[in-house]
Every structure is written in structure tokens, then in C-alpha cells.
Amino acid sequence: MKIQNMMKIANVITMVVMIAIALAPLATFAQFELPDPNEQNTGLPGDTNITDLLLRIINIMLAVAGLVAVVFLIIGGFRYITAGGNEEASEAGKKTIINAIIGIVVIILSFVIVRVVSNAVRGET
């Protein structure tokens, strides 16, 4: 019983460390310098129309969704590896991995679709 509790504590600590390592690059954004606001003084750096702003928001949302999908891929792999021969736990890990991969594919395809549609709307090639 005591060994199982130690394993649960070790799993939680490992997950916390993995999340901290994954989020560590965000600490460098404090040194990132924003460009000056544009000439119209709208406060939007470099965005001169609503289309550019919407594309920026969509790209940020897709990036966050991609990060969440990768985190779920890591969690599924961790659950699969630590199943220890338990069929139910290994199946749950496999399902998490498969769903995360499907999510990553959908996110990549949606990024491509947004890029194609935005280029068509703008008239770019």
C-alpha cells in the first residue's frame, strides 16, 4: 500500500515537472519588445485592418490548441508507459494518444485552411 502511494506521488511530481518544463519558454516573453503602434494610433501593433487582427487571433488560438494537443499526447504516452500491465489503463493511454494525434492533424489542417482562405480573400498567391 505504501509503495502505491509513493508511486502516485512520484507520478504527480513528474507531471508537474513536465508541465513546468513545457511552460518554461513562456518566461522569456518578458524580454520581448512590442513594435510601436501604427500611424492611426489604434493601439494595434502593425494591424491596419480587421482582417489582419482576426488572422492574428485565429493563429494564436490554433497555437494554443496545438499546445494543448501536444500536452495530451504527452499525458497519454505517460499513462500508457506507466500502465504496468493493466489493460484498462493501457487502453485509456492508447485512446488518449490516438485522440491527441487526431487533434493535432485537425489543427494542422485548420491552419492550412485558414491560410488558404486568408490568401484568397486578400488576393495574394
Helices and strands as residue ranges (DSSP letters): H 2-23, G 24-31, H 50-81, H 87-122
